Amino acid sequence: MEKIKDRNTLAIVSGIIGLSGLMFVDVFSRKANLSKRSYREAAAGIFLSKRETKKTTGHFLGLIMNGAVSILGAKYIVSDLSKNGRDSIISKGVLAGIAVGAIATVIPNIVPKNSVKPKDATSNLSYVFSNIVYGLLTTFSAAKLGHDSLFDTPPQNNYLNPTEQTSEETRLTDEVVAQFN
């Protein structure tokens, strides 16, 4: 399989993969009565009345809004992986999912016009779990689908000469000296 070489395309693809996981958990949570409102309804509630959010068009609007936030979150995740490497994917995914999800959950809750604010702890915990799944899937897919060239950025402080040798440089120097003795 050919790897994705463009960061924006990678953000779109990995964001949609993460969104699909988020929606799967959200639908399951809603059907199991763990959450009183779906993520789509909460997102659409920023723009629509409570009655309108329950319609198919309201769900579709909520899906579009969730998709936009998911892709923006994926753009952050791709950027973070480019700067900090693709190691520790699980911890980076959980952290990114919680951070992006916190922002995505706070925005609908602070909008005064929002008619579908989730106020119960179970719904909000369901959203947190959905966001963790989103972060894990998005981070994993970005790390695996992205071309290696996206992740080999030069260090940000390479303009300064080191003042001390690293342990590896010291060991190599000691080995070279030992060969000549």
C-alpha positions in Angstrom: 0.0 0.0 0.0 1.2 3.4 -0.9 1.7 5.8 2.1 0.2 9.3 2.2 2.7 12.0 1.5 0.6 15.1 2.2 -0.1 16.2 5.8 -3.6 17.6 4.9 -4.7 14.5 3.1 -3.4 12.4 6.0 -5.3 14.6 8.4 -8.5 14.1 6.4 -8.1 10.4 6.1 -7.1 9.7 9.7 -9.7 12.2 11.0 -12.5 10.3 9.2 -11.2 7.0 10.5 -11.2 8.5 14.0 -14.6 9.9 13.5 -16.0 6.5 12.5 -14.7 5.0 15.7 -16.2 7.9 17.7 -19.5 7.5 16.0 -19.5 3.7 16.6 -19.0 4.2 20.3 -21.5 7.0 20.4 -24.2 4.9 18.7 -23.5 2.0 21.0 -23.6 4.3 24.1 -26.9 5.8 23.0 -28.5 2.4 22.3 -27.3 1.1 25.7 -28.9 4.2 27.3 -25.5 5.3 28.7 -25.8 8.6 26.9 -29.0 10.7 26.8 -28.0 12.5 23.6 -25.9 11.5 20.7 -22.8 13.4 19.8 -24.5 14.5 16.6 -27.5 15.9 18.5 -25.2 17.8 20.8 -23.2 19.3 17.9 -26.3 20.2 16.0 -27.8 21.8 19.1 -25.5 24.8 18.6 -27.5 25.7 15.5 -30.9 24.1 15.8 -33.7 23.7 18.2 -34.0 20.6 20.4 -36.8 19.3 18.1 -34.8 19.9 14.9 -31.7 18.1 16.3 -33.6 14.8 16.5 -34.5 14.9 12.8 -32.4 13.3 10.1 -31.3 16.7 8.8 -30.2 17.6 12.3 -28.2 14.4 12.7 -26.6 15.1 9.3 -25.6 18.6 10.3 -24.2 17.2 13.6 -22.2 14.7 11.6 -20.8 17.4 9.4 -19.8 19.5 12.4 -18.2 16.4 14.1 -16.4 15.6 10.9 -14.9 19.2 10.7 -13.8 19.0 14.3 -12.4 15.5 13.8 -10.3 16.6 10.8 -9.0 19.7 12.6 -8.1 17.5 15.5 -6.4 15.1 13.2 -4.4 18.0 11.7 -3.1 18.7 15.2 -2.3 15.0 15.8 -0.4 14.8 12.5 1.5 17.9 13.4 2.3 16.6 16.8 3.5 13.3 15.4 5.7 15.2 12.9 7.3 17.2 15.6 7.6 14.5 18.3 7.8 11.2 16.5 5.6 8.2 16.1 6.7 6.4 19.3 4.3 5.9 22.3 1.3 6.0 20.0 -1.1 4.8 22.7 -0.3 7.6 25.2 -0.2 10.2 22.4 -3.5 9.0 21.1 -5.2 9.0 24.5 -3.9 12.5 25.3 -4.8 13.9 21.9 -8.3 12.3 22.0 -9.0 13.8 25.5 -7.7 17.2 24.5 -9.5 17.5 21.2 -12.6 16.0 22.8 -12.5 18.4 25.7 -12.5 21.3 23.3 -15.2 19.8 21.1 -17.4 19.1 24.1 -16.8 22.5 25.8 -17.8 24.5 22.7 -21.4 23.3 22.5 -21.7 23.7 26.3 -20.7 27.3 26.4 -22.9 28.5 23.5 -25.8 30.1 25.2 -28.2 29.2 22.4 -27.5 25.5 22.6 -30.7 23.6 23.4 -29.1 20.2 23.7 -26.4 20.5 26.3 -25.5 17.2 27.9 -25.8 17.8 31.6 -25.5 14.3 33.1 -22.3 12.7 34.1 -23.0 9.4 32.2 -23.4 11.2 28.8 -20.3 13.2 29.4 -18.3 10.1 30.4 -19.5 8.4 27.3 -18.3 11.4 25.2 -14.9 11.2 26.9 -14.6 7.5 26.1 -15.7 8.2 22.5 -13.0 10.9 22.3 -10.3 8.4 23.6 -11.3 6.0 20.9 -11.2 8.8 18.3 -7.7 9.8 19.5 -6.3 6.3 19.4 -7.7 5.5 16.0 -6.7 8.9 14.5 -3.1 8.7 16.0 -2.6 5.1 15.0 -3.9 5.6 11.4 -1.8 8.8 11.0 1.3 7.0 12.2 0.7 4.0 10.0 -0.7 5.6 6.8 1.7 8.6 6.7 4.8 8.5 4.6 8.1 8.4 6.6 9.1 11.8 5.0 6.3 13.5 7.0 7.9 12.5 10.3 11.6 13.2 9.8 11.6 16.9 10.5 15.0 18.4 11.5 15.4 19.3 15.2 14.2 22.8 16.1 17.4 23.8 17.8 20.0 22.5 15.4 21.6 25.9 15.0 23.4 25.6 18.4 26.5 23.5 18.8 26.4 21.2 21.7 28.5 22.2 24.7 29.0 18.6 25.9 29.4 15.3 24.1 26.5 12.9 24.4 27.0 9.5 26.1 27.1 7.9 22.6 29.7 10.3 21.4 31.8 9.7 24.5 31.5 5.9 24.1 32.5 6.1 20.4 35.5 8.4 21.3 36.6 5.9 24.0 36.3 3.0 21.5 38.4 4.8 18.9 41.1 5.7 21.5 41.1 2.0 22.7 41.7 0.8 19.1 44.8 2.9 18.8 46.3 1.8 22.1 
